[in-house]
Structures are given as C-alpha cells and as structure tokens.
Amino acid sequence: MMQQLAPRDSGDGTYRRPESQFRGRFEEPVSVEHAGRYHLYASPVCPWAHRALIVHSLKGLGSAVPISLALPGKSGLWEFEAGRYPDKAHNCSRLIDVYRMNSGGFQGRATVPMLWDRVRKAVVNNESADIIAMLNSDFNALAENQHLDLAPASLGQEMDRWNQLVYANINNGVYRCGFAQSQNAYDHAVHNLFSALETVEKHLQCSRFLCGDSLTLADIRLFTTLYRFDAVYHILFKCSKRKLSEFSNLYGYMRQIYQIPGVSSTCNLPSIMDGYYGALFPLNPGGIQPAIPSSMEPKVLYNQ
C-alpha cells in the first residue's frame, strides 16, 4: 500500500511526486459573462488545494467561481459528504467520478485542486501553481478585489527564486521526509528541509514577506506548509529536528499571514489532522490523532 501511496525511486527509496496531468491555461482572461462557468474542486486538508482556497478568498471570487470541497475517504480517494461538503456541480460522491466525466477521457490520479469547465465538461487544470496564478489574474474581472495583485510582474524573478527553493525543499520536502523508504533518503530530505527553513528564517529578519512588504503567491505557497508543520509534519512525517514555533521569524510570519482577512476562514486544522492521521494508514496504522499543539490554537495565532 505504501508503494501506491508514495511513488518512489526503486534505487534509493526517495519520494517522487507525480506530475499533474492537466495543465490547460486561458488564452484570454475570463469575462464577466462567464461567471459560474468554472468550478473549483478543493479540500481543506490538502496544502496544495489550500493555496487555491486562499487566493479565491483574498481575491473575493465568491460565487463567480463556485467551490466544492472533498475529504479523504477510507478508500484512499477524495470523497464528498452530502450536506456538509456536497459536489455542487455534479452531485457526485467521489472526485474521481467527476474526473471520469472529462470530455477528453481520463486515466490517472484524481487530485485537488482541480478547475472544471462546466460548459465544455472538461478538466481545465489540476496543477496548484497554475490554478493560483489563474485565480489571481485570469479571473480578475470576476473578483471583488480586483486591485489585489498577488503576482506583480516586477517581482516575477524574485518570486520564481523563492518558489524553486520552497517547493523542492519545504512544500515537497516534508513529503520526502514522511514518505522516504530508506534512511539515506530520509537523512537527505530532512537536511534539505531544515536548511531551507533556516534560509527563510534568516531572510525574514529583515523582510516582512518573501518578496518585500507585500504578500505574493510565493508567500501563500509557503504558508500552507508552515500552517501544517507543527500539527502534522513535525510528528507524522518525522520532520522532528525543530518545531516551526521554535523558528521565531517563521512562526511570526505564519501567524501574520493567518491574521490577514480572508485567510483564517480557509484554515481548518481539525479537518487537516483528521485527514492526515486518518487517511495515511501506513504512517499511522492505529489512527491515533495527537492533540493540537498549543502553538496552533486560533487564540494563540491571533495573539499579537
């Protein structure tokens, strides 16, 4: 089961994340006439999907881009819950059933986030990095907060530099630690993870956000991993060298982003812990869920 859950290199036991299958982009920005045409499938559990939920919230896309949320099911698939988390577009019970409705056919992994075109009956994109960029720019005509640009062209190169460091060593790095299947692979991953965290910690001594004084998509990409760090990755994924709360600048930075209006409403730590500790059976066969760390309680995160 672990081999199916965590693809790996057969030689060294290193976790290899599969590539996203759908990478469609818009040739032109989405116009007001297409409000409601595109549907976002996401989950409060998944850090990659959480990125999309934050951008959707900050931009104020509301009902212009409806959202359906899924949770990890016992079968290992993303599932909807009638009443609480229904599929608002198709009334399906599983996300994979939505993917199978794709007009161009489908074989592969049904992942979140996913952007669906209700007119073409097709998956547009299921790569989180693409989707958050699209929500920021391509859907601006539908957004309440059109003035908010989370990816200014002037910061493009700096954002790319941070994205490369953060994705390889932190976003994906925690998974390389948790899903490593050899001691050498784990040792390498945990070294790279904490070296990268130290780099960001030092940078934040003199910078409010990664690229200066303004929040960008690069910060959102980092935030969703940091938010899960102490409650999940530090324990379940054996990222145990230090807690996030022991990095004064990183912890303060995470709390600062959490306090931005529109961010905390997308954060659901109980669901996150249910998902990780309940769904990843090979890593937690007893299904025991630890207590939420005091450093991650909302009253603490909101404390100045």
Helices and strands as residue ranges (DSSP letters): H 2-5, G 32-34, E 38-42, H 47-59, G 62-64, E 67-69, E 71-72, E 78-79, H 95-99, E 114-117, E 122-125, H 128-137, G 140-142, G 153-155, H 156-166, I 167-171, H 173-178, H 183-203, H 217-228, I 229-233, G 244-246, H 248-258, G 264-266, H 269-279, G 294-296, H 298-301
